[in-house]
Amino acid sequence: MALKHIFPILTMLILFACKQKTKVDSLYFNAKIYTVDSAFKVAEALAIKDGKFVAVGSTKNVLADFDADEKIDLNGNYIYPGLIDAHSHFYGLGRFMQQVDLTACTSFDEVIECCKLFYQTNKPALILGRGWDQNLWTDKNFPSNEKLNDAFPNIPVLLKRVDGHAAIVNNFLLNRAQIDQSTKVDGGKIVKDATNKPTGVLIDNAVDLVTKSLPQMALTEKIKALKLAEKICFENGLTSVCDAGLEPEEINLIDSLQKSGDLKIRVFAMISISEKNVEYYLKRGTYKNEKMNVSSFKMYADGALGSRGACLLKPYSDEKNHYGFLLTDKNKMELYVRRISKSNFQLCTHCIGDSANRLVLNLYAKYLGENNRKRWRIEHAQVVDASDLAMYKKFNIIPSVQPTHATSDMNWADERLENDRIKNAYAYKDLLIQNGWIPLGTDFPVENVSPFYTFYAAVFRMDNQEKPVSGFQTNNALTREEALRGMTIWAARSAFEENKKGSIEIGKFADFIVCDIDLMNENHKLKIRNTKPKQLILAGKKIK
């Protein structure tokens, strides 16, 4: 071959060999990456620059095209998008960690002992606690506060039930709030004994009668609570949370801490609905940046099934002629629905019982119409009459559910809903079918923070003892892919954030976790449930 032909070929080979690689901030490779994109593709490597994904593909191709000072060989570990809790109480978790934890108590006597120990250790001016559940005790009736009065006669004590929809307080606090035999409340109940004397148990709106008399937390304590909540979320693999009900001052505090760098977690903040808050935010408009999203209101229709506050179409099986109750007057709910439907805000309504679900579905339908794109949500959708399911699809209403509620409630829920009604409860697959997607959350601190508990409960429908052996109503179990989507891209979609996060795709925030377990294929169920991420990366920066 003539020299004049050889030189061009050699030149091309040299240029190819010296191809300039694109410089990025970091490279992760030799991994199994579940991208959770539309095709649920699996990749091996990714490149990050300026806090976003710039490449996702094979190890060979990504390393051939990119270079970085930080190169992480994951040696076959697994990468998932940053996990998102679609319904939680982020600020509430931080506050809960500063109170008496009553979740492990097996009797009211244990509740009292936990409170005594807390008081001896902390010497607080008031005692706040949460987590008791009479359904797990030998005596499943609500307790009475005589022992609480004996133990704490001179300081206020408020102990919330696990669901937050009921509480027991001592007489000191009842007297401070001026609650007596004649006190009445709408959307709640003051439990009384045979002599019409208050027992100290307050349900739903009745709890507000005492909480408004309690002192406000100091700013330093609020900041401490938020930082502690973030730490716990990061430890469990959460990079984003939806806080389902915050006041404006709490939203503003979180926003300020994010801007100062004191909080890093991404927050979708639902505004607690009130006339004052609706007026304020409808004038102000939605507010969004890379860490904070304020574009949704949270409304309460009814209470909780465990405290018999959920609003049912038929009476509770274990309480004659009791249907539960609405926490918000239906006329007031319609006023909120009408006003918000004319805005750019999303509405998310807490509905547990089938009566509450029917009422809110019909209200939504009246003002949204078919083929709307507002993605209004029903939070929990716990008991939905089969005849109402099609409303979700017809009016594009999104059910936002928490799978661990099913496995926490399954041992007593049929006492509340005998016969065929229990079949209409915790029906996650039936709900998913309506729109083809469903966001998943935990409702923490009502349930454990871990999204891996969510995955386990959604797929296997079992408790931490792998019971029942056949699973609880497994016809409504989700597949592994559906569960992972519900904790990532579908959770993002429920907050109108699917173009920014929820999957590992070019241009999205580089939020992801590294685990040593393959959620899609691991056969050891409890190994899945007990998983903790080895690393958590937020906007390309290693947090854990």
C-alpha positions as CSV (number, residue, x, y, z in Angstrom):
1,M,0.0,0.0,0.0
2,A,1.3,3.4,-1.0
3,L,2.6,5.7,1.8
4,K,0.0,8.4,0.8
5,H,-2.7,5.9,1.8
6,I,-1.1,4.7,5.0
7,F,-0.6,8.1,6.6
8,P,-4.3,9.1,6.7
9,I,-5.2,5.8,8.2
10,L,-2.5,6.0,10.9
11,T,-3.7,9.6,11.6
12,M,-7.3,8.4,12.1
13,L,-6.2,5.6,14.4
14,I,-4.1,7.9,16.6
15,L,-6.9,10.4,16.8
16,F,-9.3,7.7,17.8
17,A,-6.9,6.3,20.4
18,C,-6.5,9.8,21.9
19,K,-10.2,10.6,22.0
20,Q,-10.9,13.2,24.7
21,K,-13.1,11.8,27.5
22,T,-15.8,14.1,28.9
23,K,-14.9,15.2,32.4
24,V,-17.6,14.7,35.0
25,D,-17.8,14.9,38.8
26,S,-18.2,11.2,39.6
27,L,-18.5,7.7,38.0
28,Y,-20.2,4.7,39.5
29,F,-19.7,1.4,37.7
30,N,-19.8,-2.4,38.0
31,A,-23.2,-2.3,39.5
32,K,-26.7,-3.6,38.7
33,I,-28.7,-0.4,38.2
34,Y,-32.5,-0.5,38.2
35,T,-33.2,2.7,36.4
36,V,-37.0,2.4,36.9
37,D,-37.5,4.2,33.6
38,S,-40.5,3.5,31.4
39,A,-39.0,0.2,30.1
40,F,-37.6,-0.7,33.6
41,K,-34.1,-1.0,32.0
42,V,-31.1,-2.3,33.9
43,A,-27.7,-0.6,33.5
44,E,-24.2,-1.1,34.9
45,A,-22.7,2.4,35.2
46,L,-23.6,6.1,35.5
47,A,-21.9,9.4,35.3
48,I,-22.8,12.5,37.3
49,K,-22.1,16.2,36.8
50,D,-23.5,19.2,38.6
51,G,-25.8,17.0,40.7
52,K,-27.5,15.3,37.7
53,F,-27.2,12.2,35.7
54,V,-25.4,12.8,32.4
55,A,-24.9,9.1,31.3
56,V,-26.5,5.8,32.2
57,G,-25.3,2.6,30.4
58,S,-22.8,-0.2,30.4
59,T,-19.6,0.0,32.4
60,K,-17.6,-0.4,29.1
61,N,-19.3,2.5,27.4
62,V,-19.5,4.9,30.3
63,L,-15.8,4.5,31.3
64,A,-14.9,4.9,27.6
65,D,-16.7,8.2,27.2
66,F,-16.2,9.8,30.7
67,D,-13.6,10.5,33.2
68,A,-13.8,11.7,36.8
69,D,-11.6,12.2,39.8
70,E,-14.1,10.2,41.8
71,K,-14.6,6.7,40.4
72,I,-16.5,4.2,42.5
73,D,-16.4,0.5,41.7
74,L,-19.5,-1.0,43.2
75,N,-18.3,-4.6,42.8
76,G,-21.7,-5.9,41.7
77,N,-23.9,-4.1,44.3
78,Y,-27.3,-2.8,43.4
79,I,-28.4,0.8,42.6
80,Y,-32.0,2.1,42.9
81,P,-33.4,5.6,42.4
82,G,-33.6,7.6,45.6
83,L,-36.6,6.3,47.5
84,I,-39.6,8.6,48.0
85,D,-42.2,8.4,50.7
86,A,-45.4,9.6,49.1
87,H,-47.2,10.1,52.4
88,S,-45.4,10.8,55.7
89,H,-45.2,13.2,58.6
90,F,-41.6,14.3,58.4
91,Y,-41.8,17.1,61.0
92,G,-44.0,14.8,63.1
93,L,-41.3,12.1,63.1
94,G,-38.8,14.6,64.5
95,R,-41.3,15.6,67.2
96,F,-42.1,12.0,67.9
97,M,-38.4,11.3,68.6
98,Q,-38.5,13.9,71.4
99,Q,-41.5,12.2,73.1
100,V,-42.3,9.0,74.9
101,D,-42.3,6.1,72.5
102,L,-45.3,3.9,73.4
103,T,-45.3,1.6,70.3
104,A,-44.0,-1.4,72.2
105,C,-46.4,-1.2,75.1
106,T,-48.5,-4.3,75.6
107,S,-50.8,-2.8,78.2
108,F,-51.9,0.5,79.7
109,D,-49.8,-0.3,82.8
110,E,-46.7,-0.4,80.5
111,V,-47.8,3.0,79.1
112,I,-47.7,4.4,82.6
113,E,-44.3,2.9,83.4
114,C,-42.8,4.3,80.1
115,C,-44.1,7.8,81.0
116,K,-42.6,7.5,84.6
117,L,-39.2,6.5,83.2
118,F,-39.3,9.4,80.6
119,Y,-40.2,11.9,83.4
120,Q,-37.4,10.6,85.7
121,T,-34.9,10.9,82.9
122,N,-36.0,14.2,81.3
123,K,-38.0,16.1,84.0
124,P,-40.2,17.9,81.4
125,A,-42.8,20.5,82.1
126,L,-45.3,18.4,80.2
127,I,-45.3,14.8,79.0
128,L,-46.1,14.1,75.3
129,G,-46.1,10.5,74.0
130,R,-47.4,8.5,71.0
131,G,-47.7,5.0,69.8
132,W,-50.1,3.1,72.1
133,D,-52.6,0.7,70.4
134,Q,-55.3,-0.9,72.5
135,N,-56.0,-3.4,69.7
136,L,-52.7,-5.1,70.6
137,W,-53.5,-5.4,74.3
138,T,-55.4,-8.2,76.2
139,D,-58.0,-5.7,77.1
140,K,-58.9,-4.1,73.7
141,N,-61.1,-1.4,75.2
142,F,-60.0,2.2,75.4
143,P,-58.3,2.8,78.8
144,S,-59.4,5.2,81.4
145,N,-57.1,7.8,82.9
146,E,-57.3,7.0,86.7
147,K,-53.8,5.5,86.8
148,L,-52.5,8.4,84.7
149,N,-53.9,10.9,87.2
150,D,-52.3,9.0,90.1
151,A,-48.9,9.0,88.4
152,F,-49.0,12.6,87.2
153,P,-51.5,14.8,89.1
154,N,-49.7,18.1,88.6
155,I,-48.4,18.3,85.0
156,P,-50.2,18.0,81.7
157,V,-49.9,14.6,80.0
158,L,-51.1,13.9,76.4
159,L,-50.5,10.5,74.9
160,K,-51.6,10.0,71.3
161,R,-52.7,6.6,69.9
162,V,-50.5,5.2,67.2
163,D,-52.6,6.6,64.4
164,G,-52.6,10.1,65.9
165,H,-56.5,10.2,65.7
166,A,-57.1,9.5,69.4
167,A,-55.3,10.4,72.7
168,I,-55.6,9.8,76.4
169,V,-54.9,12.8,78.7
170,N,-54.9,13.2,82.5
171,N,-57.4,15.3,84.4
172,F,-54.9,18.1,84.9
173,L,-55.0,18.7,81.1
174,L,-58.8,18.1,80.9
175,N,-59.3,20.8,83.5
176,R,-56.9,23.2,81.8
177,A,-58.9,22.7,78.5
178,Q,-62.2,23.1,80.5
179,I,-63.5,19.7,79.3
180,D,-66.2,18.3,81.5
181,Q,-69.5,16.3,81.2
182,S,-71.2,19.0,79.2
183,T,-68.5,19.6,76.6
184,K,-69.5,18.7,73.0
185,V,-67.4,18.5,69.9
186,D,-68.2,18.1,66.2
187,G,-66.2,15.5,64.2
188,G,-64.9,13.8,67.3
189,K,-65.8,12.2,70.5
190,I,-65.1,12.8,74.2
191,V,-65.3,9.2,75.6
192,K,-67.3,9.1,78.9
193,D,-68.0,6.5,81.5
194,A,-71.3,5.2,82.8
195,T,-71.7,8.3,85.0
196,N,-71.1,10.6,82.0
197,K,-67.7,11.6,83.3
198,P,-64.8,12.0,80.7
199,T,-62.4,9.1,80.8
200,G,-59.5,11.1,79.4
201,V,-59.8,9.5,75.9
202,L,-60.4,11.9,73.1
203,I,-61.0,11.0,69.5
204,D,-60.2,13.1,66.4
205,N,-61.4,16.7,66.7
206,A,-61.7,16.3,70.4
207,V,-57.9,16.1,70.7
208,D,-57.7,19.6,69.3
209,L,-59.5,20.9,72.4
210,V,-56.5,20.1,74.5
211,T,-53.6,20.6,72.1
212,K,-54.4,24.2,71.6
213,S,-53.8,24.8,75.3
214,L,-50.2,23.4,75.2
215,P,-47.2,25.6,74.9
216,Q,-45.5,26.0,71.5
217,M,-42.1,24.3,70.8
218,A,-39.1,26.6,70.9
219,L,-37.5,27.3,67.5
220,T,-34.3,25.4,68.6
221,E,-36.4,22.3,69.4
222,K,-38.2,22.5,66.0
223,I,-34.9,22.7,64.2
224,K,-33.5,19.8,66.2
225,A,-36.6,17.8,65.4
226,L,-36.3,18.4,61.6
227,K,-32.6,17.5,61.6
228,L,-33.3,14.3,63.5
229,A,-36.1,13.3,61.1
230,E,-33.8,13.9,58.1
231,K,-31.1,11.7,59.7
232,I,-33.5,8.9,60.2
233,C,-34.9,9.2,56.6
234,F,-31.4,9.1,55.1
235,E,-30.5,6.1,57.1
236,N,-33.5,4.3,55.6
237,G,-32.8,5.3,52.0
238,L,-35.3,8.1,51.6
239,T,-34.1,11.1,49.5
240,S,-37.5,12.7,49.2
241,V,-40.6,12.9,51.5
242,C,-44.1,14.2,51.3
243,D,-45.1,15.8,54.5
244,A,-48.9,15.3,54.6
245,G,-50.0,18.4,56.5
246,L,-47.9,21.4,57.5
247,E,-48.6,24.9,58.7
248,P,-47.1,27.8,56.8
249,E,-44.6,28.6,59.5
250,E,-43.3,25.0,59.5
251,I,-43.0,25.0,55.7
252,N,-41.1,28.3,55.8
253,L,-38.8,26.9,58.5
254,I,-38.0,23.8,56.4
255,D,-37.4,26.0,53.3
256,S,-35.0,28.3,55.2
257,L,-33.1,25.3,56.5
258,Q,-32.8,23.9,53.0
259,K,-31.5,27.2,51.7
260,S,-28.9,27.5,54.4
261,G,-27.8,23.9,53.8
262,D,-28.9,22.7,57.2
263,L,-31.4,20.4,55.6
264,K,-30.7,18.5,52.4
265,I,-33.7,16.2,52.0
266,R,-36.3,17.1,49.3
267,V,-39.8,17.9,50.7
268,F,-43.2,17.9,49.0
269,A,-45.1,19.9,51.6
270,M,-48.9,19.6,51.8
271,I,-50.5,22.7,53.4
272,S,-52.8,21.9,56.3
273,I,-56.2,23.1,55.1
274,S,-57.9,26.0,56.9
275,E,-59.7,29.1,55.7
276,K,-56.7,31.2,56.7
277,N,-54.2,28.9,54.9
278,V,-56.3,28.6,51.7
279,E,-56.7,32.4,51.6
280,Y,-53.0,32.9,52.1
281,Y,-51.7,30.4,49.5
282,L,-54.3,31.0,46.8
283,K,-53.1,34.6,46.8
284,R,-49.4,33.7,47.0
285,G,-49.5,30.8,44.5
286,T,-47.5,27.6,44.3
287,Y,-43.9,27.7,45.4
288,K,-41.2,25.3,44.0
289,N,-37.4,25.0,43.9
290,E,-35.1,22.0,43.8
291,K,-35.6,21.0,47.4
292,M,-39.1,22.3,48.3
293,N,-42.5,21.9,46.5
294,V,-45.5,23.7,47.9
295,S,-48.4,23.1,45.6
296,S,-50.9,21.0,47.5
297,F,-53.5,21.2,50.3
298,K,-54.2,18.4,52.8
299,M,-57.8,18.0,53.9
300,Y,-59.3,15.5,56.4
301,A,-62.6,13.8,55.7
302,D,-62.6,11.2,58.5
303,G,-60.6,9.6,61.2
304,A,-58.9,6.2,61.6
305,L,-60.3,2.6,61.6
306,G,-58.3,1.6,64.8
307,S,-60.0,4.3,66.9
308,R,-63.4,3.8,65.1
309,G,-63.3,7.3,63.7
310,A,-63.3,6.2,60.0
311,C,-66.6,7.1,58.4
312,L,-68.4,3.9,57.2
313,L,-71.4,3.2,55.1
314,K,-72.6,0.6,57.6
315,P,-72.1,0.5,61.3
316,Y,-68.9,-0.9,62.9
317,S,-69.2,-4.6,63.5
318,D,-67.8,-4.2,67.0
319,E,-69.8,-1.1,68.0
320,K,-73.5,-1.1,67.4
321,N,-75.0,1.8,65.6
322,H,-71.7,3.6,65.3
323,Y,-70.6,4.7,61.8
324,G,-67.6,6.9,62.7
325,F,-67.7,10.6,61.7
326,L,-66.5,13.3,59.4
327,L,-63.8,15.5,60.7
328,T,-64.7,18.3,58.3
329,D,-68.3,19.4,57.7
330,K,-69.3,18.2,54.2
331,N,-70.4,21.8,53.2
332,K,-67.1,23.2,54.3
333,M,-65.3,20.4,52.3
334,E,-67.3,21.4,49.2
335,L,-66.3,25.0,49.7
336,Y,-62.6,24.0,49.8
337,V,-63.0,21.7,46.8
338,R,-64.7,24.4,44.7
339,R,-62.1,27.1,45.5
340,I,-59.1,24.9,45.0
341,S,-60.5,23.5,41.7
342,K,-60.1,26.9,40.2
343,S,-56.5,27.2,41.2
344,N,-53.2,25.5,40.3
345,F,-53.1,23.7,43.6
346,Q,-53.6,20.0,44.1
347,L,-56.0,18.7,46.7
348,C,-55.2,15.6,48.8
349,T,-57.8,14.3,51.2
350,H,-57.5,11.8,54.1
351,C,-60.2,9.2,53.6
352,I,-60.2,5.9,55.5
353,G,-63.8,4.7,55.5
354,D,-65.9,3.7,52.5
355,S,-68.4,6.5,53.3
356,A,-65.7,9.1,53.4
357,N,-64.2,7.8,50.2
358,R,-67.6,7.9,48.4
359,L,-68.3,11.4,49.6
360,V,-64.9,12.8,48.5
361,L,-64.9,10.9,45.2
362,N,-68.2,12.5,44.4
363,L,-67.1,16.0,45.4
364,Y,-63.9,15.7,43.4
365,A,-65.9,14.4,40.4
366,K,-68.4,17.3,40.6
367,Y,-65.7,20.0,40.2
368,L,-62.9,18.2,38.3
369,G,-64.9,16.5,35.5
370,E,-63.5,13.7,33.4
371,N,-60.1,13.8,31.6
372,N,-58.7,16.4,34.0
373,R,-54.9,16.5,34.7
374,K,-55.0,17.8,38.2
375,R,-53.9,14.5,39.9
376,W,-56.0,15.1,43.0
377,R,-55.3,12.5,45.5
378,I,-57.2,10.5,48.1
379,E,-54.8,9.7,51.0
380,H,-55.1,6.1,52.4
381,A,-58.1,5.0,50.4
382,Q,-58.3,2.2,53.0
383,V,-61.8,1.0,52.7
384,V,-63.4,1.6,49.3
385,D,-66.7,0.1,48.3
386,A,-66.3,-2.0,45.1
387,S,-68.9,0.0,43.3
388,D,-66.8,3.2,43.8
389,L,-63.5,2.0,42.4
390,A,-64.3,3.1,38.9
391,M,-64.5,6.7,40.1
392,Y,-60.7,6.8,40.5
393,K,-60.2,6.0,36.8
394,K,-63.1,8.0,35.4
395,F,-62.0,11.2,37.1
396,N,-58.2,10.6,37.2
397,I,-58.2,10.6,41.0
398,I,-55.0,9.1,42.5
399,P,-55.2,6.7,45.5
400,S,-52.1,7.3,47.7
401,V,-51.7,4.2,50.0
402,Q,-49.4,2.8,52.7
403,P,-48.9,-0.9,52.5
404,T,-47.7,-1.4,56.1
405,H,-51.1,-0.3,57.3
406,A,-52.5,-3.5,55.9
407,T,-50.1,-5.7,57.7
408,S,-50.4,-3.7,60.9
409,D,-54.2,-3.8,60.9
410,M,-54.9,-7.2,59.5
411,N,-55.1,-9.0,62.9
412,W,-58.0,-6.8,64.1
413,A,-59.5,-5.1,61.0
414,D,-62.0,-7.8,60.5
415,E,-63.4,-7.1,64.0
416,R,-64.4,-3.6,62.7
417,L,-65.4,-4.9,59.2
418,E,-67.0,-8.3,59.5
419,N,-68.2,-10.5,56.6
420,D,-67.4,-9.2,53.1
421,R,-66.5,-5.7,54.0
422,I,-62.9,-6.6,54.9
423,K,-62.4,-7.6,51.2
424,N,-62.9,-4.0,50.2
425,A,-60.0,-2.9,52.5
426,Y,-56.3,-2.4,51.7
427,A,-57.2,-3.3,48.1
428,Y,-54.0,-1.9,46.5
429,K,-54.0,-4.0,43.3
430,D,-57.6,-3.1,42.6
431,L,-56.7,0.6,43.1
432,L,-53.6,0.4,41.0
433,I,-55.6,-1.1,38.1
434,Q,-57.8,2.0,37.9
435,N,-55.1,4.5,36.7
436,G,-52.2,2.0,36.0
437,W,-50.1,3.5,38.8
438,I,-50.2,4.1,42.5
439,P,-47.9,6.0,44.9
440,L,-46.7,4.3,48.1
441,G,-45.8,5.8,51.5
442,T,-45.6,4.8,55.1
443,D,-47.5,7.5,57.1
444,F,-44.6,7.5,59.5
445,P,-44.4,7.9,62.5
446,V,-47.7,6.0,62.4
447,E,-45.7,3.2,60.8
448,N,-41.9,2.5,60.6
449,V,-39.9,4.8,58.4
450,S,-38.3,2.1,56.4
451,P,-39.5,2.0,52.7
452,F,-38.2,-1.6,52.6
453,Y,-41.1,-2.4,55.1
454,T,-43.4,-0.8,52.5
455,F,-41.9,-3.0,49.7
456,Y,-42.2,-6.2,51.8
457,A,-45.8,-5.5,52.9
458,A,-46.9,-4.5,49.4
459,V,-45.4,-7.6,47.7
460,F,-45.8,-10.4,50.4
461,R,-48.6,-9.0,52.6
462,M,-47.0,-10.4,55.7
463,D,-45.9,-9.1,59.1
464,N,-42.4,-9.4,60.5
465,Q,-42.9,-13.0,61.5
466,E,-43.8,-13.9,57.8
467,K,-47.4,-14.4,58.8
468,P,-49.9,-15.2,57.7
469,V,-48.1,-17.9,55.8
470,S,-50.2,-17.5,52.7
471,G,-50.2,-13.7,53.0
472,F,-53.1,-11.3,53.8
473,Q,-55.6,-10.9,50.9
474,T,-52.8,-11.6,48.4
475,N,-55.1,-10.9,45.5
476,N,-54.3,-7.3,46.2
477,A,-50.5,-7.7,46.5
478,L,-48.3,-5.7,44.1
479,T,-45.6,-7.1,42.0
480,R,-42.0,-6.3,42.9
481,E,-41.7,-3.9,39.9
482,E,-45.0,-2.2,40.9
483,A,-43.8,-1.8,44.5
484,L,-40.5,-0.3,43.4
485,R,-42.2,2.1,41.0
486,G,-44.6,3.1,43.8
487,M,-41.7,4.1,46.0
488,T,-39.9,6.0,43.2
489,I,-41.3,7.2,39.9
490,W,-45.0,6.9,40.8
491,A,-44.4,8.7,44.1
492,A,-42.7,11.5,42.1
493,R,-45.5,11.6,39.6
494,S,-48.1,12.0,42.4
495,A,-46.3,15.3,43.2
496,F,-45.8,16.4,39.6
497,E,-42.1,15.8,39.9
498,E,-41.6,12.8,37.5
499,N,-39.4,14.9,35.2
500,K,-37.0,15.7,38.0
501,K,-36.6,12.5,40.1
502,G,-37.9,9.1,40.7
503,S,-35.8,7.3,38.1
504,I,-32.2,7.1,36.9
505,E,-32.3,9.0,33.6
506,I,-30.2,11.6,32.0
507,G,-31.1,15.1,33.2
508,K,-32.7,14.1,36.4
509,F,-31.4,14.7,39.9
510,A,-28.6,12.3,40.8
511,D,-30.5,10.9,43.8
512,F,-29.9,7.1,44.4
513,I,-29.1,4.5,46.9
514,V,-26.6,1.5,46.9
515,C,-27.7,-1.8,48.4
516,D,-26.3,-5.3,48.7
517,I,-29.6,-6.9,47.9
518,D,-31.5,-7.5,44.6
519,L,-35.1,-6.5,45.4
520,M,-36.3,-7.9,42.2
521,N,-34.9,-11.4,42.8
522,E,-34.1,-12.0,46.4
523,N,-36.0,-15.0,47.8
524,H,-35.4,-14.4,51.5
525,K,-38.4,-12.2,52.4
526,L,-37.2,-11.0,55.7
527,K,-33.8,-10.1,54.2
528,I,-35.7,-7.7,52.0
529,R,-37.6,-6.2,54.9
530,N,-34.5,-5.7,57.0
531,T,-32.4,-4.0,54.3
532,K,-30.6,-0.8,54.9
533,P,-28.8,1.1,52.1
534,K,-25.0,1.0,52.1
535,Q,-24.8,4.4,50.5
536,L,-27.2,7.3,49.8
537,I,-26.3,9.9,47.2
538,L,-28.3,13.1,46.9
539,A,-27.7,15.5,44.0
540,G,-24.5,13.5,43.3
541,K,-23.1,14.0,46.8
542,K,-22.6,11.1,49.2
543,I,-24.8,11.6,52.3
544,K,-24.5,8.1,53.9
